[in-house]
Amino acid sequence: MFAGAVETPSSSLYDFEDLRKELISRKYSYKTVKGYLYYNRDFLNFIDKKPSEINEIDIKDYLLHLAEEKEAATSTLNQAINALKFYYGSMLKKKFVYEVRRPRKDKKLPDVLSQEEVVRVLTSLENLKHRTLLMLVYASGLRVSEVVKLRVVDIDSDRMLLNIKGAKGRKDRCTMLSRTALETLTEYMGKYKPEKWLFEGAKAGRYLSIRTAQAVFEQAKDKAGIKKRRTYPSTD
């Protein structure tokens, strides 16, 4: 089975029978056929469009969704790209697909913000939710993917701790809360009254996406007048 893959319902509007037949006629392996069908179905379910309406932005949004929200490995992203390129490029002759860049295996280190720059970023935020979010990232040393998945029950105010469930390597861990972070967090919870997820997303019952959290940071960085590039808090 593929990383993060869940079979889509058989009643899906597009069964991609044409894709299946083409792959089989070209002697692709059973595993490849299954993977290509999965990612093409998953893509349409995500983007909610007909194949004839798909454009380059849709494909890039889907790959970003896999990379950031699903935290897909490079091999998974490459398989998704191959699946979409085969259907939209080879079969439907949409040339734009070939302009999608593949993910790099190596990672460049981001420019790290200084303590003074972090303060400027935090003080530039008037929105309490956004300020609390980034304060937890920097004050508690959390990854963005960990912060957005924090639940209300993960906060231990008495011991000034945050309980991180399923951290990197699927291990649980705890991290300290500074007094300033705890005060900001308490103010935030009193105002927003979150029920399950500490930072609720736009969709009911969902936590804030990593993409949205990074957009918050970019806006705060710009407002603070910081010109460094690739300064996202860690997502890995």
Buried (B, 14 or more C-beta within 10 A) or exposed (E): EBEEBEEBEEEEEBEBEEBBEBBEEEEBEEEBBBBBBBBBBBBBBEBEEEBEEBEBEBBEBBBEBBBBBBBBBEEBBBBBBBBBBBBBBEBBEBEEBEEBEEBEEEEEEEEEBEEEBBEBBBEBBEEBBBBBBBBBBBBBEBBBBBBBBBBEEBBEEEEEBBBBBEBEEEEEEEBEBBEEBBEBBEEBBEEBEBEEBBBBBEEEEEBBBBBBBBEBBEBBBEBBEBEEEEBBBEBE
